[in-house]
């Protein structure tokens, strides 16, 4: 089935994936002078888009990107009844294996539970035959990675990086408070609206620490299809040992994203995947001078039941410095 078949509503049945009771969703504004971010009720136009699952109400303008391991096409579209610009993600479910289908299902379900202005909002989700349509607000500036490619090929300014990461970290903190690990923090998953609002996307890689009503300290799950995000993953996540990983692995990814925004390049991008877990841990040592880790004079061993004798300088000694 081709994409053109999706536009023929007389031949294709549209099935809504939204819950029976629509949760409140809105477009949020970032107020520079306001210390907190708040929700506002949807406008009349936004409310109409929220309830619109008729494929003929959306006019695709242009493809603006791809995602989900190149299985999803992202389009700028117009909701014709209201003239509202929206972003539509279209995925052919027939090309997705079971693991990818579960990831898509997770992202759709979580979008209805998370309520934070710095988390990407899904306005409505429905299927057209075997195609999944996800309608979300149009982010005029696109992703941070698109800004890098278009306007800042050599990296962004420190002020811009600070403002972008401020919004992303607020959303990430909300996820962590709810016991979730994002596992896919990178510039392409940070979106910026025309109002300057920064939102975090990429929820398909998210994993919850809460199982059967209990919050676990570590996770041992690793999605097999996440090879595209490995340059941003922490060493403990890549090692996949008995220690596992937790929400701190996202903090490492934020640091890599900061480097990405500052230089325009992704660290470890050209490195073989098997070398990344060692290199990402040892790379800082290559930038530092040799550490003083061996005393110049060998000292006798100290027995565990004795105290070492130390000669302290006289208080009147003028050469004593601390």
C-alpha positions, 0 to 999 in steps of 0.5 A: 500500500502506498502513501497515496492510499491514505488520502482516500477516505472512501477506501480507508477506514480511520481508527482513533487511538485516543482514549475515550475521555480526551485529556487536557492538552495545550500549547505552552508559552515560555515566559522569560520573566516568569520563574515557573512554567504553567499550563493554559487551556487550549485555544479554539483552533487547537481544541478542534485539532485535538478532536480531529481524526479525519485524514481529509482534514490534514494537508501535507505540505512538505517532509521536514525529516525522518526518525525512528530508525528512518521508519517514520517520516515527519511532515509539516501539514495544515489542519484545513478546517482551522488553518492551523500548522501541525507536525505529522509523523507517519509510520508504516506499521507493516515495516515495524517488528514487534519491539518497534511496535511496543516502542511506538505504543509506549510513546503514544500511551505515555504522551497522554500521561505526562503533563509538562510544558517541556515534554512534547505533546501529542494532540491526537493519534490515529491509524489510516490502514496500516499507517500510524498518524501522530499529530503534534504542535508545529515546532517552528525552529525544528530540532536543535540538530536542525539548527546546528546544520542550518545556522550553527555548523561550528557550534552554538553560543554559550547563551543559546546552549544554556537556554536550550538545555535549561528547557530540556533538563526541566523536562528530563527532571520531570521524567526522572521524578516519575521514575523514567529514564529517557535513554535518548537525549540528543540534539535531534530530540530537543524541539524548539517552538516559534515562541522559544519553548523547548520540549523533549521528544523521543519517548519511544526509547523511554524506560520506567524504573517502576515495576509492579508498584515498586521503584527499582534502583537499576535497569538491565534492559537495552533496546536492540534497535537503538544503535543510532543513539549509542554515541550519546549513551553512558558507559554504564549503559553500554557495558550492560553488566550486573550493575545496570544503570539508572537515571544518572545515565541521562545526565551523561547524555546531557553532557554529550548533547552539550558538547554536540551543541557547542562544537556542531559535532557528536563525540565518538560519532566515528568510533566503532561501537565496541570501543565507545564504552572504554573510550568515553570513560578514559577520554578525559584522562587524555586531556589531563596531565599525569596524576600524582599517584605514587609517593617519591619516598616509600613509607613503611606499611601501617598496621591496622591497630596503630596510628601513623606518626606525623611530624607537624610543623611548629606553629611559629614556623613562618614557612608553614603554608596551608 
